[in-house]
């Protein structure tokens, strides 16, 4: 099953060291800036809610996990959510 683009999941294990790096299609919710041109679909969903200038960049949310071995990740690839 493909994740829904923009969904946030709390991973209960240190995924950054899992198989040598991040899972494909997921990024840590650490407030980093992303280029809109490289992430247009995700920008369409979250816009500049968490930062960025809205012309060339936008930011991911910055979320702190309840335990240092856990991490929040956002799906940067997946199914675009549809509204009926």
C-alpha positions in Angstrom: 0.0 0.0 0.0 1.4 3.4 -1.0 1.4 6.1 1.7 -0.8 9.2 1.3 1.4 12.2 0.3 1.9 14.5 3.3 0.9 11.9 5.9 3.0 12.1 9.1 3.9 8.9 10.9 5.8 8.3 14.2 8.3 5.6 13.6 9.1 3.7 16.8 12.6 2.8 15.9 15.7 4.7 14.7 14.9 4.7 11.0 17.9 6.9 10.2 20.2 4.0 10.8 17.9 1.4 9.3 19.6 0.0 6.2 22.0 2.9 6.0 19.6 5.8 5.7 16.1 7.2 5.4 13.4 5.2 3.8 12.7 6.3 0.2 9.8 8.7 0.0 10.0 9.8 3.7 11.7 12.7 5.3 12.3 13.5 9.0 10.0 16.3 10.3 12.9 18.5 11.3 11.8 21.9 9.9 14.1 21.7 6.9 13.5 23.9 3.8 12.7 22.2 0.5 12.7 23.5 -3.0 9.2 23.9 -4.4 10.4 23.0 -7.9 11.5 19.6 -6.6 8.4 18.9 -4.4 5.5 20.6 -6.1 2.8 18.1 -5.0 3.8 18.3 -1.3 4.0 22.1 -1.5 0.4 22.1 -2.9 -0.7 20.4 0.3 1.1 22.2 3.0 2.2 25.5 1.4 4.1 27.8 3.7 2.3 26.7 6.9 5.7 25.7 8.5 7.9 28.3 6.8 9.6 29.2 3.5 9.1 32.1 1.2 6.4 30.5 -1.0 8.2 31.4 -4.2 11.2 29.0 -4.2 11.0 27.2 -0.8 8.8 25.8 1.8 9.5 24.0 5.1 8.5 20.7 6.6 7.0 20.7 10.1 9.4 20.4 13.0 8.1 17.7 15.4 9.9 16.3 18.4 9.3 12.6 19.1 8.6 11.5 22.7 11.7 9.3 22.7 15.1 9.9 21.1 14.9 6.5 19.4 11.7 7.5 17.6 11.2 10.0 14.8 8.3 11.7 13.0 8.5 11.3 9.2 6.4 12.9 6.4 5.6 11.1 3.2 7.2 13.0 0.3 6.0 10.4 -2.3 2.7 8.6 -2.5 -0.9 9.0 -3.4 -2.2 12.6 -3.7 -5.2 12.9 -1.3 -8.5 13.4 -3.2 -11.6 15.1 -1.8 -15.1 14.0 -2.9 
